Amino acid sequence: MRAGILLILLAKTLPVTAEDGCFPPEAALDDFRADWYCKNLKAAELRQLGAGPTYRFIYLPTFHAPRFVTVAMEPDVPVVRGVVLSGRGGYEPGKVAKATRRVLTQGEWQLLQQRLDNAGIWEPPDTDDRPGTDGSRWVLEGRDSTRYRLHDLWSPKRARFPQYVKACMYMLDLAGIRPEAEELSAYGLRE
């Protein structure tokens, strides 16, 4: 009996890793970020992106609720799903507080793909390695039949990454889970 309890306790304290099905190997995340992102994805009941075309935006603000948007073809129509957790992105993720799902119009799907292309979704990953503790992590993933790409930025500024911010904000809008203006302003994104 004690051995069983010990195993349960050990299982609850082991880190969640990229090998747990959150990201493919080509995501090339360090252990810290893989553990952090996977912990939040698991709380949102999300796994690795499926066959493409599929896109996902992960918004992890330090002091506000984590948000996730996934857009994928199901089977012949584009569907957007949004998840908001009850916790804080820089702390414990919490549980699913809100989930949305809807079919995109052809115009919305085309505009999304255009904005993602303008943001450089298939280009080499953006790098913005500024250190920070109070801000937000923006992770944008894309998968199609032959490619996978992950862009991971810390509190991106519109002036430096205007198309990236525009594409990610559009994804939040499509899912109906855009943060309030006050929250965005706290992370340097004034409307």
Legacy VTK file of the C-alpha trace (Angstrom):
# vtk DataFile Version 3.0
C-alpha trace
ASCII
DATASET POLYDATA
POINTS 191 float
0.000 0.000 0.000
2.774 2.476 0.911
4.606 1.734 -2.323
1.456 2.586 -4.308
1.026 5.885 -2.472
4.702 6.715 -3.031
4.356 6.048 -6.767
1.295 8.303 -6.951
3.125 11.088 -5.121
6.183 10.734 -7.364
4.033 10.776 -10.498
2.399 14.042 -9.378
5.766 15.737 -8.837
7.545 14.644 -12.013
7.895 17.428 -14.591
5.733 17.419 -17.685
7.967 17.329 -20.751
7.738 17.771 -24.503
7.971 13.991 -24.799
4.514 13.865 -23.189
2.966 14.729 -26.549
2.742 18.519 -26.347
5.200 19.385 -29.121
7.029 17.538 -31.900
10.840 17.245 -31.648
11.316 19.994 -34.248
9.849 22.510 -31.773
13.342 22.536 -30.219
12.210 23.896 -26.854
14.507 23.907 -23.849
13.397 21.823 -20.852
12.144 24.794 -18.836
9.847 26.098 -21.583
8.719 22.611 -22.617
7.718 21.840 -19.011
5.955 25.195 -18.552
4.057 25.100 -21.841
3.103 21.424 -21.505
1.787 21.979 -17.988
-0.543 24.677 -19.337
-1.522 22.701 -22.447
-2.418 19.682 -20.330
-4.546 21.862 -18.024
-6.323 23.116 -21.173
-6.785 19.489 -22.270
-4.746 20.104 -25.436
-2.096 17.986 -27.102
0.322 18.230 -29.999
-1.029 19.737 -33.209
-2.590 17.214 -35.564
-2.216 16.995 -39.319
-2.230 20.325 -41.102
-3.185 22.822 -41.941
-3.373 23.551 -38.211
-2.377 26.605 -36.231
-2.196 27.298 -32.504
-1.561 30.408 -30.462
-0.617 30.095 -26.791
-0.865 33.258 -24.683
0.732 32.938 -21.243
0.598 36.227 -19.320
2.326 36.262 -15.951
-0.587 37.523 -13.860
-3.647 36.699 -15.993
-5.449 33.682 -17.399
-3.663 31.577 -20.031
-5.459 31.442 -23.397
-5.173 28.985 -26.281
-6.521 29.197 -29.817
-6.384 26.281 -32.248
-7.570 26.479 -35.846
-7.774 23.261 -37.855
-9.682 21.640 -40.703
-12.435 19.319 -39.382
-12.761 17.469 -41.911
-13.471 19.934 -44.720
-14.263 23.111 -42.807
-11.972 25.318 -40.734
-12.871 25.237 -37.038
-11.542 27.548 -34.344
-11.403 26.439 -30.722
-10.546 28.659 -27.787
-9.703 27.782 -24.192
-9.234 30.098 -21.222
-7.860 28.694 -17.970
-8.734 29.877 -14.471
-5.132 30.283 -13.271
-2.253 32.573 -14.126
0.250 31.926 -16.905
3.263 32.605 -14.697
1.980 30.452 -11.854
-0.457 27.546 -11.686
-2.583 27.163 -14.827
-5.847 26.285 -13.088
-8.674 24.513 -14.892
-10.692 25.195 -18.041
-12.845 28.240 -17.263
-14.148 28.834 -20.795
-14.117 26.859 -24.033
-15.369 28.018 -27.422
-15.789 26.341 -30.801
-17.143 27.560 -34.110
-16.795 27.064 -37.835
-14.960 29.847 -39.656
-16.331 31.448 -42.785
-14.258 31.096 -45.929
-13.365 34.783 -45.661
-12.167 34.406 -42.049
-10.070 31.361 -42.990
-8.476 33.171 -45.935
-7.769 36.291 -43.858
-6.217 34.158 -41.101
-3.910 32.420 -43.551
-2.956 35.766 -45.082
-2.172 37.258 -41.660
-0.142 34.211 -40.646
1.814 34.396 -43.909
2.418 38.133 -43.336
3.614 37.284 -39.804
6.155 34.852 -41.289
4.666 31.661 -39.877
6.812 29.526 -42.213
9.953 31.645 -41.903
12.757 30.781 -39.474
11.577 31.407 -35.904
11.598 34.954 -34.613
14.042 35.503 -31.818
13.458 37.941 -29.014
15.489 36.691 -26.078
15.026 39.689 -23.808
14.812 38.444 -20.235
11.658 39.226 -18.358
9.590 38.231 -15.386
6.397 40.280 -15.692
5.001 40.069 -19.182
3.492 37.505 -21.496
4.777 34.594 -23.549
3.373 34.343 -27.089
3.840 30.973 -28.787
2.587 30.576 -32.348
2.684 27.163 -34.034
1.859 26.076 -37.552
1.705 22.686 -39.235
0.885 21.732 -42.796
1.460 18.535 -44.741
5.238 19.021 -44.901
6.225 21.664 -42.343
6.056 22.529 -38.659
7.133 25.847 -37.206
7.116 27.350 -33.702
7.668 31.033 -32.899
8.142 31.896 -29.226
8.313 35.552 -28.170
8.393 37.338 -24.825
5.955 40.273 -24.666
6.183 41.171 -28.359
5.857 44.861 -29.136
3.742 46.032 -32.065
6.552 48.295 -33.260
8.976 45.394 -33.641
6.584 42.539 -34.545
3.484 44.245 -36.007
2.334 41.373 -38.245
2.953 38.754 -35.556
0.880 40.667 -32.999
-1.853 41.310 -35.590
-2.111 37.611 -36.513
-2.184 36.428 -32.888
-4.766 39.019 -31.869
-6.917 37.975 -34.834
-6.779 34.370 -33.632
-7.949 35.462 -30.166
-10.783 37.428 -31.805
-11.840 34.467 -33.961
-12.100 32.290 -30.847
-13.923 34.999 -28.901
-11.358 35.009 -26.089
-9.448 38.286 -26.545
-8.255 39.666 -23.192
-9.689 42.952 -21.952
-7.886 46.125 -23.084
-6.692 46.766 -19.508
-4.891 43.402 -19.437
-3.282 43.940 -22.832
-2.178 47.406 -21.759
-0.504 45.898 -18.676
1.704 43.891 -21.072
2.513 46.818 -23.337
-0.168 46.269 -25.985
-2.255 49.415 -26.062
-5.251 49.363 -28.366
LINES 1 192
191 0 1 2 3 4 5 6 7 8 9 10 11 12 13 14 15 16 17 18 19 20 21 22 23 24 25 26 27 28 29 30 31 32 33 34 35 36 37 38 39 40 41 42 43 44 45 46 47 48 49 50 51 52 53 54 55 56 57 58 59 60 61 62 63 64 65 66 67 68 69 70 71 72 73 74 75 76 77 78 79 80 81 82 83 84 85 86 87 88 89 90 91 92 93 94 95 96 97 98 99 100 101 102 103 104 105 106 107 108 109 110 111 112 113 114 115 116 117 118 119 120 121 122 123 124 125 126 127 128 129 130 131 132 133 134 135 136 137 138 139 140 141 142 143 144 145 146 147 148 149 150 151 152 153 154 155 156 157 158 159 160 161 162 163 164 165 166 167 168 169 170 171 172 173 174 175 176 177 178 179 180 181 182 183 184 185 186 187 188 189 190
